[in-house]
Amino acid sequence: MAGQMAHSRLQKTRAHRRTRRAFHWAKWPRERLLDLRLCDLGLAIEGTMLEQRITRLHAELAQRDLTFRPHLWLSDDWFTPDRMTGSAIPFYLAHPRLIRLERSLIGEAEGSTQSWCMKLLRHETGHAIDHAFRLTRRRRRQQLFGRSSLSYPRYYRPNPYSRRHVQHLEYWYAQSHPDEDFAETFAVWLQPRSQWRRRYQAWPQALHKLEYVDELMQELAGRRPLVRTRTRVEPIATLRKTLREHYHRKRGAYSLEHPNTYDRDLDRLFSRSRGRGGREPAPAFIRRYRREILDTASLWAGDHGYLLDHVLKDMIGRCRELRLFVNGSERRTKVDFTIVLVKHTVESLYRNRRWVEM
């Protein structure tokens, strides 16, 4: 017993030392830091908050009697490569200074809170276990979720009112592709105390998928994976681009490709004629209800409030250029505009998304 206690103290001391490891770049000004290459950051998962969250993920899998454990590594984004049994985690989550940099340049740091990170880890584990046991070949899975061979879309247009899919990550992500539907369903099933049977009892199609995953995981309990490759795709040690180059490309994904992206929806919502009654200009209307619109949209969109506001500002600008006016009841216009805002935010977020799971 004394030996076990001593070993435990030694492990904690080593972890503490790793956590307190000094990085020479941590106090650099932003402009200097941006010229550093990703491979020169010297990052690792060990000794960080990520390590604790991965330990929690393993405990959740063990609680379900699953012996499968995904292998995880640092890269430049969240992704699970096709046929791989592990997932990449974005490098910035390995250090508080890099999380702050991500927020300052992108407006948010995906997975930076514990609950957000756990959601993403469960989701990526859904992909990994899908690959590890070759579940995509099963006929019942194909019937419920669709075929994995379906091409990933450049972006997707979700239906906020659909009850065919679970809701786990923001923007109704389960609707984007059959593999994402499976990963999202697995994540809901794995989450402790999710009470998915009660939550989805009025959503029969989503509930059938959850019940299937429940039966499937009971079947896989205690079994070794069929695929056991530990290959890592684009680990951070191989990424020679600088932080500046990385963020230049990443910020470009938030930009519009064409200035008239919103025109069709805005023309449907508003009028190009002021009318005899002196209708309110659309930009003024949107600004007047901006906070209410963003609050409602955030209930659907989750943690991407920065991007919602970014798209809203672009839409205000386009309304101004088109000289649009409110044409209808304020209440209905607010609801319709909020739906359109969320739709275009989804498109902006995933326009250049790296669909690695294909």
C-alpha positions, 0 to 999 in steps of 0.5 A: 500500500505504501509503495502504491501511494509513493508511486501515485505521488510520483506520478502526480509530481511528474504531471505537475512538472509537465503542467508547469513546463515553461515555453519560451514563446508563451510571453512573446508579443503576438506578432513575434509569436505568429512567425513561429512554426507549429512544429516548433511550439514543442507541444504535447498532450501530456500534462495539460487539461487535455490529458485530464479530459481524455482520461475522463473520456476513457472512464466514460468508455470503461463505464460502458464496458467498451475496451476501445480507446481512440488514440489522439494527437495534436494537429491543426484542427479537429478531425478523424481520418478515414479508416483511422481509429484515432482523432486529431485535436487542435494544437491551441488547446494544449496551452492557455496562451494559444487559446487566447491567440485563437480567440483574438484572431478567430473570435472563439476557441472551439473546445476550450471549455470542459463541456465543449471539449468533452462534446467534441471528444465524444463526437470524434470517438464516434467516428473512431469506433465506427472505423475500428469495428467497420460498422459502416458495412452493417446493413442496419446502420446503412438503413438508419443513418445512410451510406458512408460513401455519400460525398460530403457537402461543401456546406449543408442547409439544416432543417432546425425543426427536424426530429430525425436527428439528435442534437449534440454539436451546434448547427444541427451537425448530425444532418450534414452527413450519415457519418456525422449522424452516427458520430453525433448519435454515439456522442449523445449515447455516451454522455453520462446522465444524458437521459436520451430515452426521455429526451427523445421519446417524442422523436421516434426516428432519432430514438430508433438510432439511439436504441440501435447504437445502444444495442450495438455497443452492448454487442461490442462490449469487451471486444477488440477492434477489427482495425488497430492502426495507430497512424497519425495524420499531420501531427503537429511535429510535421507541420512546418507552416507558421502560425501566421500562415495557419491563421491567414488561411483559417480566417479566410474560411470565414470570408464570403466568396461573393458579395451577393451571397445573401441576396436571394434570401434578403429579397424574399424577406424585405422589399426594395421599395419603401412604399407609401407608408415610409417603411423602416429600412432593413438595416435599422430594423436589424440593428434595433432587434440585433440583441434579440436576434442574436440571443435566439440564434445562439440557442440554435447555433451553440458556441459560435456567437462570434461568427453569428455576429460576423455574418449578421454585420455582413447581412446588414451591409448587404441590406444597405447596399440593396436599399431594402425595407421591412415589408410585413409584420415585425414578429414574422420578419424577426423569426424569418431573419433569424432562421436565415442568419443561422442558415448562412452562418452554417454555410460560412462555417463549413464552406471551407471545412476540412471534411477529413472523414470522407 
